[in-house]
Amino acid sequence: MDDQTTGMQNLDALPVRLPNATQGKPYSHASMRLPKTEGCEFTLSGHEDAGLSALLTECEDCYELTIEGTPAEPGDYAIVLQCKPAGWQEGDPLAEKRMLLMVNPNPRLLWRDIPTPENVPFYKPDRDNGAIAADGGKRVIAASQRGRSHAQEGKPRDDHFQLYHNPDSGWYVLAVADGAGSAIYSRRGSEIACHEAVAYCKSRLTDAAEFEGAIAAYQCTDDEQAARKAVGNHIYSIVGNAAYRAHRAITDEAQVVESSKPKDFATTLLLAICKKFEFGWFIASFWVGDGAMCIYDREAHSVSLLGIPDEGEFSGQTRFLTMPEIFADTASLYRRLRFGIRPDFTALMLMTDGVSDPMFGTEANLNNPDKWDQMWDRLQSGYPEDGIGGVDLDSPRAEEQLLDWLGFWRPGEHDDRTIAILY
């Protein structure tokens, strides 16, 4: 057997296996060590078809072959390594090693982004953002993005948000709502819920001297129980009634939309009002459905949920603003109201479950400050590995960056995403 035949056998016997690649993701394999034979010339083919490059590096006792790049298309690619021995002439046999490189489809690139037809009932844009910059106060940014599952089929965004700030009174109002995916007009329900709730709070907080007096008394009184009851009554009257007005507005809408019922407009609602006083920030809230709403304090390493993500009779069955039992009696509504005073905080955040589920996973994690720290860090750093930038909270374009940030990737998490942040 001649040296050339022996070389072919030796090369073909090399235990080389190319790990699978993924479409659109950087690939690098540098563990291919080739025997160093004087005068041997190695060539590689087939890698260019996969959009890869090859580099041969000479080591002390071998050659190291590196294949790297970013495959553009999925498929099976035949990679052929050949060696021309010293003295090789045209027609002589070549030592050869054939390998298979499998490039798997990138699931992220399989998703389609079909625009929502503008002639659908209650059309709304697939993406939205907003901001309020208050002189001397905290800033508010919000963004809402249609989920990949809806974009895949050209269906509308069901989430909604609404922001308000009165520079004269100092009151902020934030609302976020998640229309039920199973309800045909839930996108309209979430819109009505946000608009009606914020509009009612706006009207009641324009001249709120009595309410603010009760808050001040609560902050300094020795009779905490009586003072708390007085503030609670105002919260019930303002925030509770705002939620009820939203509920009634949806019911009224169902009466004028042909062949529809209130449940066709099913939506969650997270609603918060807040104002800075000399003694601290007063925050009050209403919460029905899933998602998350909290006061986050990075410096104190604390998080305070402004309610409880609630479900229906069965696990995974979310309660909605449209359900009559939410307002069945005074006690039922009171259980959904929260208020308190904080010296300061890092952020007040309201988000639909399209954000909270991939960020926290479980309800227990919503009470874990470490998880909120991680989210806050990710909010600002983004996901460079996915090409998603972070949010510069001091930037005048922060709300636009927030909208882009909502495009972060989580396997199996493709719902609409909406978040409002006061910071």
Wavefront OBJ file of the C-alpha trace (Angstrom):
o trace
v 0.000 0.000 0.000
v 1.558 3.348 -1.015
v 1.922 6.432 1.200
v -0.866 8.260 -0.583
v -3.408 5.494 0.078
v -2.283 5.333 3.705
v -2.753 9.111 3.950
v -6.282 8.848 2.599
v -7.151 6.185 5.155
v -5.618 8.190 7.994
v -7.485 11.356 7.050
v -10.785 9.595 6.581
v -10.369 7.910 9.952
v -10.064 11.199 11.835
v -12.789 11.284 14.539
v -14.203 14.619 13.412
v -17.829 15.586 13.902
v -19.165 19.052 13.200
v -21.644 20.226 15.819
v -24.961 21.480 14.511
v -25.325 25.160 13.694
v -28.391 27.396 13.865
v -29.539 29.743 11.143
v -28.683 33.345 11.892
v -26.533 32.534 14.962
v -22.722 32.824 15.129
v -20.993 29.461 14.692
v -17.425 28.473 15.495
v -15.755 25.070 15.640
v -12.014 24.972 16.285
v -11.339 21.482 17.649
v -10.454 19.919 14.293
v -6.782 18.866 14.590
v -5.147 17.584 11.409
v -1.941 15.493 11.226
v 1.095 17.490 10.268
v 2.685 15.913 7.195
v 5.433 17.762 5.434
v 4.389 18.989 2.014
v 0.705 18.173 2.551
v -1.721 20.853 1.325
v -5.187 20.913 2.893
v -8.258 22.391 1.212
v -11.832 22.677 2.445
v -14.960 23.023 0.318
v -18.673 23.207 0.929
v -18.402 25.572 3.872
v -18.968 28.615 1.673
v -22.396 27.235 0.737
v -23.339 27.507 4.400
v -21.995 31.064 4.632
v -18.948 30.039 6.678
v -15.236 30.709 6.428
v -12.295 28.402 7.202
v -8.952 29.153 8.818
v -5.985 26.739 8.989
v -3.534 27.457 11.801
v -0.179 25.699 12.035
v 0.658 24.366 15.481
v 3.787 22.606 16.730
v 2.725 19.075 15.842
v -0.497 19.563 13.849
v -2.760 21.904 11.951
v -5.859 23.301 13.590
v -8.799 23.982 11.317
v -11.421 26.513 12.432
v -14.794 26.865 10.736
v -16.792 29.928 11.721
v -19.392 32.421 10.592
v -23.152 32.925 10.654
v -25.179 30.491 8.518
v -27.847 32.318 6.562
v -30.020 29.389 5.523
v -30.974 26.103 7.204
v -30.142 22.764 5.591
v -27.596 19.932 5.411
v -24.234 20.925 3.990
v -21.532 18.533 2.789
v -18.152 19.777 4.002
v -15.214 18.107 2.259
v -11.659 18.231 3.579
v -8.959 17.159 1.121
v -5.219 16.769 1.348
v -2.773 16.877 -1.539
v 0.326 14.913 -0.455
v 3.804 16.102 -1.330
v 4.527 15.454 -4.987
v 0.840 15.218 -5.883
v 0.094 15.501 -9.587
v -3.118 15.951 -11.495
v -4.985 12.651 -11.578
v -3.404 11.309 -8.387
v -5.797 10.299 -5.614
v -6.539 12.781 -2.791
v -6.800 12.045 0.887
v -10.352 13.044 1.758
v -12.643 13.447 4.762
v -16.348 14.076 4.210
v -18.385 15.678 6.975
v -21.982 16.756 7.418
v -22.899 20.145 8.852
v -26.544 20.475 9.842
v -27.854 24.028 10.077
v -31.094 24.019 12.041
v -33.817 26.575 11.302
v -33.859 29.503 13.692
v -37.314 29.433 15.301
v -37.184 33.188 15.724
v -36.905 33.674 11.990
v -39.913 31.464 11.326
v -42.272 33.976 12.901
v -44.139 36.190 10.490
v -45.120 39.802 11.169
v -48.380 40.322 9.309
v -49.813 43.831 9.825
v -53.282 44.053 11.305
v -55.793 45.002 8.582
v -56.957 48.555 9.215
v -60.550 47.639 8.349
v -61.006 45.280 11.317
v -63.483 46.503 13.939
v -61.811 48.588 16.651
v -58.487 48.703 14.852
v -55.468 49.852 16.836
v -51.788 50.095 15.788
v -49.637 47.029 16.357
v -47.169 49.103 18.405
v -47.607 52.128 20.637
v -45.600 54.144 23.147
v -45.964 57.278 25.225
v -44.200 59.392 27.822
v -44.770 62.158 30.354
v -41.849 64.309 31.437
v -42.805 66.268 34.541
v -40.673 69.253 35.555
v -39.254 68.557 38.980
v -41.145 65.286 39.263
v -40.836 61.737 38.116
v -41.028 60.710 34.479
v -43.437 58.173 32.991
v -42.773 56.005 29.955
v -44.959 53.279 28.505
v -44.937 50.937 25.527
v -47.200 48.264 24.081
v -46.314 45.729 21.415
v -48.396 43.102 19.680
v -47.274 39.576 20.547
v -45.646 37.257 18.030
v -48.570 34.844 18.256
v -50.897 37.598 17.023
v -48.414 38.923 14.464
v -48.082 35.430 13.005
v -51.757 35.486 12.032
v -52.222 39.209 11.410
v -54.441 39.605 14.483
v -54.804 42.876 16.445
v -53.022 43.861 19.646
v -55.319 43.314 22.626
v -53.305 45.255 25.235
v -53.665 48.952 25.993
v -52.293 51.678 28.264
v -53.162 55.239 29.259
v -51.063 57.878 31.049
v -51.970 61.186 32.699
v -50.216 63.830 34.757
v -51.565 67.153 36.032
v -48.631 69.556 36.480
v -50.783 71.865 38.613
v -52.047 69.287 41.102
v -49.081 66.912 40.822
v -51.247 63.803 40.424
v -50.219 60.955 38.134
v -52.586 58.311 36.773
v -51.416 55.141 35.011
v -53.492 52.317 33.557
v -52.534 49.099 31.771
v -55.001 46.505 30.469
v -54.753 43.107 28.797
v -57.669 42.084 26.630
v -58.533 38.385 26.826
v -57.269 36.506 23.797
v -60.448 34.441 23.682
v -62.754 37.488 23.569
v -63.524 38.787 20.084
v -63.519 42.488 21.042
v -61.095 42.428 23.950
v -58.876 45.007 22.224
v -61.769 47.435 22.537
v -62.415 46.346 26.115
v -58.825 47.121 27.166
v -59.012 50.510 25.427
v -62.281 51.449 27.108
v -61.013 50.264 30.497
v -57.882 52.414 30.332
v -59.547 55.516 28.902
v -62.563 55.488 31.190
v -60.619 54.724 34.369
v -58.022 57.415 33.723
v -60.634 59.974 32.649
v -62.619 59.455 35.843
v -59.536 59.733 38.056
v -58.527 62.839 36.145
v -61.878 64.495 36.848
v -61.808 63.599 40.539
v -58.199 64.644 41.116
v -58.428 68.044 39.449
v -59.650 69.551 42.725
v -58.939 67.018 45.460
v -58.349 69.233 48.509
v -60.498 67.099 50.813
v -58.825 63.883 49.664
v -55.351 65.374 50.050
v -56.282 66.650 53.494
v -57.267 63.127 54.504
v -53.925 61.832 53.233
v -52.021 64.438 55.244
v -54.054 63.580 58.343
v -53.372 59.884 57.859
v -49.656 60.578 57.679
v -49.433 62.379 61.010
v -52.388 61.267 63.149
v -52.243 59.099 66.255
v -55.622 57.593 65.414
v -54.375 55.542 62.489
v -57.456 53.370 62.192
v -59.868 56.274 61.755
v -57.503 58.130 59.427
v -56.934 55.033 57.343
v -60.673 54.514 57.026
v -61.104 58.106 55.856
v -58.443 57.693 53.158
v -59.864 54.287 52.235
v -63.264 55.835 51.660
v -61.747 58.354 49.257
v -59.843 55.601 47.445
v -63.044 53.615 47.129
v -64.834 56.685 45.784
v -62.107 57.665 43.310
v -60.122 54.580 42.262
v -62.857 52.044 42.938
v -65.435 54.096 41.080
v -62.992 54.607 38.216
v -62.787 50.850 37.790
v -66.556 50.519 38.073
v -67.096 53.284 35.500
v -64.812 51.363 33.145
v -66.848 48.208 33.806
v -70.091 50.044 33.063
v -68.675 51.655 29.909
v -67.793 48.229 28.544
v -71.280 46.957 29.372
v -72.772 49.934 27.537
v -70.530 49.261 24.536
v -71.747 45.674 24.374
v -75.313 46.932 24.074
v -74.584 48.932 20.921
v -72.308 46.426 19.181
v -74.510 43.966 17.332
v -74.729 40.418 18.732
v -72.160 41.083 21.459
v -72.016 40.568 25.207
v -69.792 42.151 27.886
v -67.638 39.027 28.004
v -66.734 39.660 24.350
v -64.822 42.716 25.647
v -63.123 40.897 28.548
v -60.031 42.647 29.877
v -57.836 42.942 32.929
v -57.097 46.335 34.494
v -54.175 47.656 36.517
v -54.783 51.214 37.702
v -52.601 53.439 39.905
v -52.700 57.038 41.104
v -49.864 58.752 42.933
v -48.605 62.148 44.071
v -45.564 63.480 45.876
v -46.255 65.288 49.152
v -43.772 66.914 51.531
v -43.862 63.758 53.644
v -43.482 61.274 50.778
v -45.234 59.646 47.849
v -48.847 58.570 48.175
v -49.797 55.657 45.914
v -53.178 53.973 45.504
v -54.218 51.197 43.139
v -56.842 48.821 41.762
v -55.954 45.411 40.307
v -58.052 42.791 38.564
v -56.585 39.959 36.513
v -53.037 38.789 35.917
v -49.872 40.736 35.144
v -47.972 42.680 37.805
v -48.036 46.075 39.510
v -45.484 47.048 42.121
v -43.421 49.697 43.847
v -39.760 48.819 43.322
v -36.960 50.275 45.458
v -33.476 49.331 44.273
v -31.644 51.058 47.111
v -33.758 49.400 49.814
v -33.754 46.105 47.857
v -37.504 45.831 48.256
v -40.617 45.314 46.205
v -44.234 45.884 47.222
v -46.946 44.353 45.064
v -50.026 46.553 44.749
v -52.397 43.613 44.648
v -52.430 39.924 43.874
v -52.563 38.318 40.433
v -55.916 36.600 40.704
v -57.451 33.690 38.911
v -60.945 32.364 38.633
v -62.423 29.200 40.005
v -59.903 27.063 38.153
v -56.138 27.394 37.897
v -55.063 29.491 34.927
v -58.508 31.105 34.589
v -57.962 34.850 34.854
v -60.593 37.155 36.310
v -61.629 40.120 34.187
v -63.047 43.589 34.745
v -66.179 42.569 32.844
v -67.162 39.910 35.411
v -70.129 41.022 37.574
v -68.671 39.458 40.731
v -65.792 41.950 40.736
v -68.269 44.611 41.846
v -70.748 42.313 43.591
v -70.472 44.173 46.917
v -68.357 46.709 48.776
v -66.072 44.048 50.270
v -65.314 42.553 46.857
v -64.161 45.907 45.533
v -62.249 46.908 48.681
v -60.138 43.748 48.407
v -58.773 45.023 45.093
v -57.758 48.437 46.405
v -54.402 49.313 47.966
v -52.845 52.533 49.225
v -49.811 53.649 51.181
v -47.104 56.280 51.629
v -43.453 55.798 50.676
v -40.536 58.201 51.287
v -39.421 57.522 47.717
v -38.944 54.638 45.300
v -37.046 53.643 42.179
v -40.047 52.855 40.022
v -43.773 52.240 39.995
v -44.378 49.574 37.351
v -47.523 48.196 35.746
v -47.255 45.375 33.214
v -49.392 42.782 31.478
v -48.556 39.092 31.802
v -46.851 39.231 28.417
v -44.020 40.927 30.335
v -44.395 39.512 33.843
v -44.622 35.838 32.827
v -41.314 35.674 30.924
v -39.619 37.906 33.496
v -40.749 36.129 36.657
v -42.219 32.772 35.689
v -44.093 32.179 38.943
v -46.261 34.241 41.247
v -43.809 33.588 44.092
v -41.020 35.276 42.119
v -43.074 38.463 41.970
v -42.281 38.928 45.647
v -38.553 38.296 45.207
v -36.533 41.566 45.114
v -33.652 39.736 43.417
v -35.897 39.004 40.432
v -36.905 42.649 40.182
v -33.245 43.662 40.377
v -32.558 41.334 37.458
v -35.417 42.789 35.465
v -34.336 46.366 36.194
v -30.800 45.539 35.066
v -32.057 43.819 31.917
v -34.298 46.775 31.191
v -31.229 48.995 30.955
v -28.702 46.538 29.503
v -31.064 44.890 27.032
v -30.315 41.557 25.388
v -27.221 42.094 23.201
v -27.145 38.383 22.421
v -30.533 38.818 20.747
v -29.804 42.185 19.191
v -32.132 43.913 21.682
v -30.845 47.177 23.125
v -31.476 48.509 26.599
v -33.406 51.560 27.762
v -31.486 54.706 28.646
v -33.875 56.060 31.238
v -32.372 59.551 30.889
v -32.810 59.617 27.120
v -35.569 61.723 25.540
v -36.217 58.618 23.407
v -36.624 56.254 26.374
v -40.195 55.317 25.453
v -39.086 54.349 21.933
v -36.257 52.268 23.358
v -38.748 50.649 25.745
v -40.922 49.656 22.785
v -37.952 48.024 21.078
v -36.968 46.319 24.344
v -40.353 44.599 24.441
v -39.154 42.520 21.501
v -36.969 40.395 23.799
v -37.072 36.676 23.137
v -38.343 33.958 25.478
v -39.255 30.506 24.120
v -42.993 29.935 24.446
v -43.699 33.528 25.543
v -45.308 35.285 22.598
v -48.217 37.225 24.123
v -48.879 40.961 23.735
v -46.541 42.978 25.952
v -47.330 46.246 27.682
v -45.526 48.087 30.472
v -45.796 51.517 32.106
v -43.036 52.826 34.373
v -43.015 55.891 36.616
v -39.476 56.643 37.818
l 1 2 3 4 5 6 7 8 9 10 11 12 13 14 15 16 17 18 19 20 21 22 23 24 25 26 27 28 29 30 31 32 33 34 35 36 37 38 39 40 41 42 43 44 45 46 47 48 49 50 51 52 53 54 55 56 57 58 59 60 61 62 63 64 65 66 67 68 69 70 71 72 73 74 75 76 77 78 79 80 81 82 83 84 85 86 87 88 89 90 91 92 93 94 95 96 97 98 99 100 101 102 103 104 105 106 107 108 109 110 111 112 113 114 115 116 117 118 119 120 121 122 123 124 125 126 127 128 129 130 131 132 133 134 135 136 137 138 139 140 141 142 143 144 145 146 147 148 149 150 151 152 153 154 155 156 157 158 159 160 161 162 163 164 165 166 167 168 169 170 171 172 173 174 175 176 177 178 179 180 181 182 183 184 185 186 187 188 189 190 191 192 193 194 195 196 197 198 199 200 201 202 203 204 205 206 207 208 209 210 211 212 213 214 215 216 217 218 219 220 221 222 223 224 225 226 227 228 229 230 231 232 233 234 235 236 237 238 239 240 241 242 243 244 245 246 247 248 249 250 251 252 253 254 255 256 257 258 259 260 261 262 263 264 265 266 267 268 269 270 271 272 273 274 275 276 277 278 279 280 281 282 283 284 285 286 287 288 289 290 291 292 293 294 295 296 297 298 299 300 301 302 303 304 305 306 307 308 309 310 311 312 313 314 315 316 317 318 319 320 321 322 323 324 325 326 327 328 329 330 331 332 333 334 335 336 337 338 339 340 341 342 343 344 345 346 347 348 349 350 351 352 353 354 355 356 357 358 359 360 361 362 363 364 365 366 367 368 369 370 371 372 373 374 375 376 377 378 379 380 381 382 383 384 385 386 387 388 389 390 391 392 393 394 395 396 397 398 399 400 401 402 403 404 405 406 407 408 409 410 411 412 413 414 415 416 417 418 419 420 421 422 423
